[in-house]
Amino acid sequence: MTHVLVAFSGGLDSTYLIHEMLNKGHTVIPCYLNNWGSNRKHVAEFIARDNIISLFREKIKSKVYKGQFGRIVHYNYPPIISPSDKQGVEANNISQQANAILMMMAIRRVFIEYAPTILVGWLKEDTREESFYHFDYSAKQYQQLLDLPETFGPISGITHTGHCTAFAPLWDKSKIEIWNGLPEDLRNLLVYNGESVIVDDVVRQIHSQEKRAMTIKRVGVASISSVSILPSGCSFQNLISLSSTVS
């Protein structure tokens, strides 16, 4: 059974990727990579991921999947590549994709004994050639990023050998195929662009249940340790309780 590190945001592509890997019987290590965007987006993704992971665990327990989960990783270091605001949208888009691979390379060192494979949910239809959006990466640039563990990794010391590879198993699939291939109960838990609705609803629930003031600002990135490997059973509610002391 192969160990795979999956970059996991709580969105469609990464959730489907975990679904596929569990179906194939692999040991999946979901990795959330905080690119230090808005706190609102960060919290929305955590909520979605927490719910999705819980449902996956139920399905694993019920033998729906042949695979299993390893540890859950939350990578919360500052971005390795951090462009200034003056560099604009293009630099920010590029830095997010590059950071994803570099962060996954760093996480892999923690699990080096399992020689895990790095997986990302990138699609060909997201490339510049398909989207005609000039801020997107080209297919060639995506491939260069996937090659980083074998090229830049050993030189930089982030990876120990040149045999660490990264793959995009969903590359030739379309969003429609992925959507249709994901079970409905998982689709209902995905994080969407309207994440503010999800976050506001959860915060209202927390206010009601715990009868205390809580705002999105207080659930900030500073409240989480730089790198966390979350134990099974760690929930968003636990994180909220840890975050409540942050001003």
Secondary structure, DSSP 8 states (H G I E B T S, - for coil): --EEEEE--SSHHHHHHHHHHHHTT-EEEEEEE-----HHHHHHHHHHHHHHHHHHHHHHHTTS-S-EE--EEEE-S--SS---GGGHHHHHHHHHHHHHHHHHHHHHHHTGGG--EEE----GGGSHHHH--TTS--HHHHHHHHHHHHHHHHHHTSSSSTT--EE-TTTT--HHHHHHHS-HHHHTT---TTHHHHHHHHHHHHHHHH-S---GGGS-GGGS-SEEEE-TT--HHHHHHHHTT--
